[in-house]
């Protein structure tokens, strides 16, 4: 009767270990901060988001290798919705997020296009190695565009941007609000990778175990428990950055993490374990992924900022996706 308890404990251990692994890795990234002279938005999109998206990559990759494609793909697709809802949307509930014409037309438009491309590739029921490679390749122009879009300013501005980089990296994975000590060095970096891999293993095995014991559809586990757990580093970074007033950093984390998750995580799944999927299974979450990205774009275009009302709409999109899946699959149970 209590067979599910060890698996729930494994999931909890996976959450904590994944988060700490992400923290060790991002702490190390501050070592390179002195060589970077980019704006907070670019820093958030390239460094913070890419590094903190490692949990999604690891969990989906391990789940695919463990023969659980439903958890792998469900996590990869739903994590984009989770990020838009809880990194950007929930932050806007606390404090309105200012944006700019450049961010909207360059980054939000790119995210909307990327989700549409991914949906088009998936809705034929196949995710092949060539499609996985194509998704990974799409990340290159995004990185190049961000890297060359900012000018290097005076020394004072460069130092300010370096300080912003440190702030963003420190916030990543800072779930419990404790004072963070920056741990740099190859030893801590290796430890961070090992912790992340171990946490991903615990999370995947726990999700598989709960699905088997309780009779819950693995796909439903992927889009709820797993997707929320792997997004914790991003959510933590957004929460603390919003409280400190770094709303542009929040926007960078949110859009950057969504792009990374959509392109790299789906791409890795395609490269590691090309598979055939049920279109009926994918449709609700793929639709939610595309709709939330275009909804974000529309709300940003409306007032060139994300208000608390817009944040409430974005946050509710995740709950709407889960509720629709419950109805679509009659409660998500096998």
SULZICOR-V225584 format. One record per residue. N is the residue number from 0. BURIAL is + if it has 16 or more other C-alpha atoms within 10 Angstrom, else -. Layout:
((N	BURIAL) (N	BURIAL))
This chain:
((0	-) (1	-) (2	-) (3	-) (4	-) (5	-) (6	+) (7	+) (8	-) (9	+) (10	+) (11	+) (12	+) (13	+) (14	+) (15	+) (16	+) (17	+) (18	+) (19	+) (20	+) (21	+) (22	+) (23	+) (24	+) (25	+) (26	+) (27	+) (28	+) (29	+) (30	-) (31	-) (32	+) (33	-) (34	-) (35	-) (36	+) (37	+) (38	+) (39	+) (40	+) (41	+) (42	+) (43	+) (44	+) (45	+) (46	+) (47	+) (48	+) (49	+) (50	+) (51	+) (52	+) (53	+) (54	+) (55	+) (56	+) (57	+) (58	+) (59	+) (60	+) (61	+) (62	+) (63	+) (64	-) (65	-) (66	-) (67	+) (68	+) (69	+) (70	+) (71	+) (72	+) (73	+) (74	+) (75	+) (76	+) (77	+) (78	+) (79	+) (80	+) (81	+) (82	+) (83	+) (84	+) (85	+) (86	+) (87	+) (88	+) (89	+) (90	+) (91	+) (92	+) (93	-) (94	+) (95	+) (96	+) (97	+) (98	+) (99	-) (100	-) (101	-) (102	+) (103	+) (104	-) (105	-) (106	+) (107	+) (108	+) (109	+) (110	+) (111	+) (112	-) (113	+) (114	+) (115	+) (116	+) (117	+) (118	+) (119	-) (120	+) (121	+) (122	+) (123	-) (124	+) (125	+) (126	+) (127	+) (128	+) (129	-) (130	+) (131	+) (132	+) (133	+) (134	+) (135	+) (136	-) (137	+) (138	+) (139	-) (140	-) (141	+) (142	-) (143	-) (144	-) (145	+) (146	-) (147	-) (148	-) (149	-) (150	-) (151	-) (152	-) (153	-) (154	-) (155	-) (156	-) (157	+) (158	+) (159	-) (160	+) (161	+) (162	-) (163	+) (164	+) (165	+) (166	+) (167	+) (168	+) (169	+) (170	+) (171	+) (172	+) (173	+) (174	+) (175	-) (176	-) (177	-) (178	-) (179	-) (180	-) (181	+) (182	+) (183	+) (184	-) (185	-) (186	-) (187	+) (188	+) (189	-) (190	-) (191	+) (192	+) (193	-) (194	+) (195	+) (196	+) (197	+) (198	+) (199	+) (200	+) (201	+) (202	+) (203	+) (204	+) (205	+) (206	+) (207	+) (208	+) (209	+) (210	+) (211	-) (212	-) (213	-) (214	-) (215	+) (216	+) (217	+) (218	+) (219	+) (220	+) (221	+) (222	+) (223	+) (224	+) (225	+) (226	+) (227	+) (228	+) (229	+) (230	+) (231	+) (232	+) (233	+) (234	+) (235	+) (236	+) (237	+) (238	+) (239	+) (240	+) (241	+) (242	-) (243	-) (244	-) (245	+) (246	+) (247	+) (248	+) (249	+) (250	+) (251	+) (252	+) (253	+) (254	+) (255	+) (256	+) (257	+) (258	+) (259	+) (260	+) (261	+) (262	+) (263	+) (264	+) (265	+) (266	+) (267	+) (268	+) (269	+) (270	+) (271	+) (272	+) (273	+) (274	-) (275	-) (276	+) (277	-) (278	-) (279	-) (280	+) (281	+) (282	+) (283	+) (284	+) (285	+) (286	-) (287	+) (288	+) (289	+) (290	+) (291	+) (292	+) (293	+) (294	+) (295	+) (296	+) (297	+) (298	+) (299	+) (300	+) (301	-) (302	-) (303	+) (304	+) (305	+) (306	+) (307	+) (308	-) (309	+) (310	+) (311	+) (312	+) (313	+) (314	+) (315	-) (316	+) (317	+) (318	-) (319	-) (320	+) (321	+) (322	-) (323	+) (324	+) (325	-) (326	-) (327	-) (328	-) (329	-) (330	-) (331	+) (332	-) (333	-))
